[in-house]
């Protein structure tokens, strides 16, 4: 009994009260956006979902949008804080958007706050918005009006795009090692706000900390295939493989990738010339083929051949684009650095990369076609 | 005396729990600043080096069965010099306890409790330490055995990093040069400290000498492997250019993971890690209290325990800036290297030269 009595006051002392964060005193940001104003200041836009008490069980969510500018990302956040009654908290942030102009300047400088703050949500998604990020965040989207905030809506759109392989899987932390790597670059989803929805238009490619260009859908699917993303996601793509069938729709085939085997070779000749090659071996299922004649092996082979040819062409297009932008998301430079370090030290990779001999080929193997021929 | 003894299996858990401590979070970073991407090799070398210290400690204690370092020192160095060295060793262990408190405070203050005053964080740990060291070694070790399964949680969390790793970051292996790699292993030795508690706890251990050396050696081996795994994982998770700005890579890595129920994995990891810190702290605080008992000729170590705990907590409050913490860390690490890793070898040599040996001890 005496022991229990001594334990009781200890229990009272153990619950400190310094580090409490009251939920009713905070406003949780679910989406943040960065733009630059005309005079070079950082404009932060934040969306805070606020549920409006309606009848029981029918909570509607209203998105409150705040924005403020400052010399740095943190200053603009602090100014934002002053405009809002409660304290703003970004620890449940779902997505960070960069306006295209902001992305073209330097995204690391803006992200520094998130890397530094122990409470920030490092698993928030990153994306680049066509035009201004503030426009995307403040658009009144149709879907999220009722059920969820804009942050959740945007995040879910990106996740669904990731699952269909339109964009690579990235978050604040996963881009960080790559951003620092002199031998590799990364890509982020590229969004475009339509009137009442948001559309994921492809990927925005980066070089070092700057955005250097975009690859639009459907080529962006080919891009994701080339990164060697595993087949666990539903990689779907529709390709035109015939030219003159009527009606037009008969020329197309839609496939779903079941297995994606990637071999990536980087060669350095004794003279220091770098060449790279990506070879993909894909096992696919035909999910749409209006011509309906996959009965004979010859026809299947024909489709395979045409698909391989078309996809290889697309892959080559992607590579040419990447080299033009001087973005190296497949990490050719990293391979050179890892296996041919003396050569790497001599090279000025930024100048060499656009000129290297970089090939890609995709070999398709149809392993199924649904339940009809 | 009977409830004071521990079995050699318990000794294994004692050494394991003492070795895993504050060092694990920042070890990849401190190794990286010296040996670059080859830090994990330094760690393995350090793991081999400490086996020599362990051998020396065991041999030394084997010559004086059931004697702690505080009883051995006067026996091999003479009464007066022994007293001086007893004092040095007591202070040395006290300062390791202090360093543990300082590092624990700085990490908890930075990662979880931003607003809580530092003295509260430190005194809570010191109070827990005090409570534990009033018990017998057997009771302490039982607690250590009890919490060891928690290490699996830490391991599993770190394993999750393999969903996003870049193996190519490790290449080319050996770019730092062999000399740098060997030099930086001294930093790794500091992180692996903890086997030195054997200097006291071996006296309480039952079992044949061969069994004792096996468990200490094996415990250190396990920890070396675990640490090497952790360092290796962070090196392939972070880019070499990035790791220089991340002082606690392990936590940072976990912060990025989130599961459907757990959003901040690093907080779960920290809560488990605090127990590991507490176990190291308890071990060192216990042997400090033992030293105080010898110095002041107290009847038992419990008498000195509250003063020891308060002394450690008071000093641990002093450094309150990041740079000060770094300086304390640097100097205490240096002294630990000398007294825990190197000096036992010297002591053994002295004992062998002067042919000091307790009667009844198995002659070698």
Contacts between the chains, C-beta under 8 A, distances in Angstrom:
chain1	res1	chain2	res2	distance
A	14	B	124	7.7
A	16	B	113	7.2
A	16	B	116	5.3
A	16	B	120	6.5
A	18	B	113	6.9
A	18	B	115	4.0
A	18	B	116	4.1
A	18	B	117	7.0
A	18	B	120	7.7
A	19	B	112	7.3
A	19	B	113	4.8
A	19	B	114	6.3
A	19	B	115	4.9
A	19	B	116	5.4
A	92	B	263	7.9
A	118	B	110	6.7
A	118	B	111	5.2
A	118	B	112	7.9
A	118	B	114	7.8
A	118	B	255	7.5
A	121	B	258	8.0
A	121	B	263	7.7
A	122	B	255	5.3
A	122	B	256	4.3
A	123	B	256	6.0
A	123	B	257	7.3
A	123	B	258	4.7
A	171	B	256	7.1
A	172	B	256	7.6
A	173	B	255	7.4
A	173	B	256	3.3
A	174	B	164	5.7
A	174	B	256	7.2
A	176	B	238	7.9
A	176	B	239	7.6
A	176	B	242	6.0
A	177	B	166	6.6
A	177	B	169	7.6
A	177	B	237	7.0
A	177	B	238	5.4
A	177	B	239	3.8
A	177	B	242	5.4
A	178	B	239	7.0
A	179	B	239	8.0
A	179	B	242	8.0
A	180	B	239	4.3
A	180	B	240	8.0
A	180	B	241	3.9
A	180	B	242	4.2
A	181	B	169	8.0
A	181	B	239	4.7
A	181	B	241	6.8
A	182	B	241	7.3
A	331	B	166	8.0
A	331	B	168	7.1
A	334	B	166	7.5
A	334	B	168	5.1
A	334	B	169	7.9
A	335	B	168	6.6
A	337	B	168	7.7
A	337	B	171	7.5
A	338	B	168	4.3
A	338	B	169	7.8
A	338	B	170	7.8
A	338	B	171	3.4
A	338	B	172	6.4
A	339	B	171	6.4
A	339	B	172	7.5
A	341	B	171	7.7
A	341	B	172	4.5
A	341	B	175	6.7
